[in-house]
Amino acid sequence: MKTVYFVRHGSTEGNEKRAYQHVHTPLSELGRRQAEFVARRFERIPVDIVITSDMERAAETGRCIAERNGFPIVFDPLFREILRPAMVRGKGRETPEVLEIMRFLEENWTNARVKHSDEENFFDLKKRALKALEHLAERLERTLLVVTHGTFLCMLICCMMAREEVSPEWFERMHHFLVLNNTALSVCEYD
């Protein structure tokens, strides 16, 4: 039996201002307090390794947990957040230009042949989530802590439940149902 603890990264100014974030966006003061809180929770939970997205907000959260508890840590881009177009990163979700781009993405979310620019679509995200789950299953450690991001974590959970059968409609329902707040903890077992 393998146990995987999934933690969404701590809060950032981008989360607090409802903006799409850059790869290098750090935790906010609130996010640092949240990371410290979740790190204290793991003082009583033995973990063999921390695997974290290499995006700064997740990496900072993962480092906080690992350093406080003496856990080894690995930074892995496989666990990054969904890749949004570079043109929207750092911009508010309500900006007219961003709304136009995101409307285009929503209309083409399930069309594997159409992209706005450098973003991931449904099929890209699902493929990466399945690869990430396979990677976790193949690891030798029995207890893992994975620090990742909200949308990607939702896809991971969907793929755990339905594997290749995850449909865009099912993912959308789960994404609206499954609220993963900053530093939310999800525990999964794999046998």
JOPE-V502800 format. One record per residue. N is the residue number from 1. RES is the residue in one small letter. PSI is psi in degrees with one decimal (NA if undefined). Layout:
n:N res:RES psi:PSI
n:N res:RES psi:PSI
This chain:
n:1 res:m psi:133.1
n:2 res:k psi:135.7
n:3 res:t psi:130.8
n:4 res:v psi:123.1
n:5 res:y psi:121.1
n:6 res:f psi:130.0
n:7 res:v psi:129.3
n:8 res:r psi:143.1
n:9 res:h psi:162.5
n:10 res:g psi:169.1
n:11 res:s psi:152.2
n:12 res:t psi:167.9
n:13 res:e psi:-34.0
n:14 res:g psi:-43.1
n:15 res:n psi:-44.3
n:16 res:e psi:-27.2
n:17 res:k psi:4.9
n:18 res:r psi:55.9
n:19 res:a psi:153.3
n:20 res:y psi:142.2
n:21 res:q psi:154.0
n:22 res:h psi:162.8
n:23 res:v psi:-37.5
n:24 res:h psi:11.4
n:25 res:t psi:122.5
n:26 res:p psi:174.3
n:27 res:l psi:150.5
n:28 res:s psi:178.8
n:29 res:e psi:-44.2
n:30 res:l psi:-43.6
n:31 res:g psi:-37.7
n:32 res:r psi:-40.2
n:33 res:r psi:-40.9
n:34 res:q psi:-42.2
n:35 res:a psi:-41.9
n:36 res:e psi:-41.7
n:37 res:f psi:-47.8
n:38 res:v psi:-32.3
n:39 res:a psi:-39.9
n:40 res:r psi:-34.2
n:41 res:r psi:-33.5
n:42 res:f psi:3.2
n:43 res:e psi:-26.9
n:44 res:r psi:7.1
n:45 res:i psi:111.9
n:46 res:p psi:136.2
n:47 res:v psi:135.7
n:48 res:d psi:-34.2
n:49 res:i psi:149.0
n:50 res:v psi:125.9
n:51 res:i psi:124.3
n:52 res:t psi:147.9
n:53 res:s psi:148.8
n:54 res:d psi:2.5
n:55 res:m psi:138.9
n:56 res:e psi:-43.7
n:57 res:r psi:-39.0
n:58 res:a psi:-41.4
n:59 res:a psi:-41.1
n:60 res:e psi:-41.7
n:61 res:t psi:-46.5
n:62 res:g psi:-42.8
n:63 res:r psi:-40.7
n:64 res:c psi:-46.8
n:65 res:i psi:-48.0
n:66 res:a psi:-46.3
n:67 res:e psi:-42.3
n:68 res:r psi:-33.8
n:69 res:n psi:0.8
n:70 res:g psi:28.5
n:71 res:f psi:143.5
n:72 res:p psi:152.7
n:73 res:i psi:144.2
n:74 res:v psi:135.7
n:75 res:f psi:124.8
n:76 res:d psi:117.3
n:77 res:p psi:-13.1
n:78 res:l psi:-25.9
n:79 res:f psi:19.3
n:80 res:r psi:163.3
n:81 res:e psi:162.1
n:82 res:i psi:137.7
n:83 res:l psi:113.9
n:84 res:r psi:160.2
n:85 res:p psi:140.2
n:86 res:a psi:-30.8
n:87 res:m psi:-21.3
n:88 res:v psi:-12.3
n:89 res:r psi:130.1
n:90 res:g psi:-1.0
n:91 res:k psi:149.6
n:92 res:g psi:147.8
n:93 res:r psi:-20.2
n:94 res:e psi:1.6
n:95 res:t psi:132.2
n:96 res:p psi:-45.0
n:97 res:e psi:-41.7
n:98 res:v psi:-43.9
n:99 res:l psi:-40.5
n:100 res:e psi:-45.6
n:101 res:i psi:-45.3
n:102 res:m psi:-31.9
n:103 res:r psi:-43.5
n:104 res:f psi:-45.3
n:105 res:l psi:-42.3
n:106 res:e psi:-41.8
n:107 res:e psi:-28.1
n:108 res:n psi:12.5
n:109 res:w psi:-36.0
n:110 res:t psi:15.4
n:111 res:n psi:103.8
n:112 res:a psi:-18.6
n:113 res:r psi:-7.5
n:114 res:v psi:128.3
n:115 res:k psi:150.7
n:116 res:h psi:-48.7
n:117 res:s psi:-102.2
n:118 res:d psi:26.0
n:119 res:e psi:168.3
n:120 res:e psi:145.2
n:121 res:n psi:-174.2
n:122 res:f psi:-46.6
n:123 res:f psi:-37.1
n:124 res:d psi:-46.3
n:125 res:l psi:-44.3
n:126 res:k psi:-43.6
n:127 res:k psi:-43.0
n:128 res:r psi:-37.7
n:129 res:a psi:-42.8
n:130 res:l psi:-39.4
n:131 res:k psi:-40.7
n:132 res:a psi:-41.6
n:133 res:l psi:-40.5
n:134 res:e psi:-41.5
n:135 res:h psi:-44.5
n:136 res:l psi:-40.6
n:137 res:a psi:-33.8
n:138 res:e psi:-18.1
n:139 res:r psi:148.8
n:140 res:l psi:-23.4
n:141 res:e psi:148.8
n:142 res:r psi:-27.0
n:143 res:t psi:114.4
n:144 res:l psi:146.8
n:145 res:l psi:121.0
n:146 res:v psi:121.8
n:147 res:v psi:120.4
n:148 res:t psi:-150.0
n:149 res:h psi:159.3
n:150 res:g psi:-55.8
n:151 res:t psi:-41.3
n:152 res:f psi:-39.1
n:153 res:l psi:-38.6
n:154 res:c psi:-43.0
n:155 res:m psi:-38.4
n:156 res:l psi:-46.2
n:157 res:i psi:-42.6
n:158 res:c psi:-44.1
n:159 res:c psi:-29.2
n:160 res:m psi:-36.7
n:161 res:m psi:-37.8
n:162 res:a psi:0.6
n:163 res:r psi:-129.9
n:164 res:e psi:-14.0
n:165 res:e psi:-2.9
n:166 res:v psi:122.5
n:167 res:s psi:159.8
n:168 res:p psi:-39.2
n:169 res:e psi:-42.7
n:170 res:w psi:-42.6
n:171 res:f psi:-44.3
n:172 res:e psi:-42.1
n:173 res:r psi:-45.2
n:174 res:m psi:-39.6
n:175 res:h psi:-34.5
n:176 res:h psi:-26.6
n:177 res:f psi:-43.2
n:178 res:l psi:98.0
n:179 res:v psi:113.4
n:180 res:l psi:91.8
n:181 res:n psi:165.6
n:182 res:n psi:132.1
n:183 res:t psi:21.3
n:184 res:a psi:144.2
n:185 res:l psi:124.3
n:186 res:s psi:132.0
n:187 res:v psi:128.2
n:188 res:c psi:145.4
n:189 res:e psi:142.7
n:190 res:y psi:126.6
n:191 res:d psi:NA
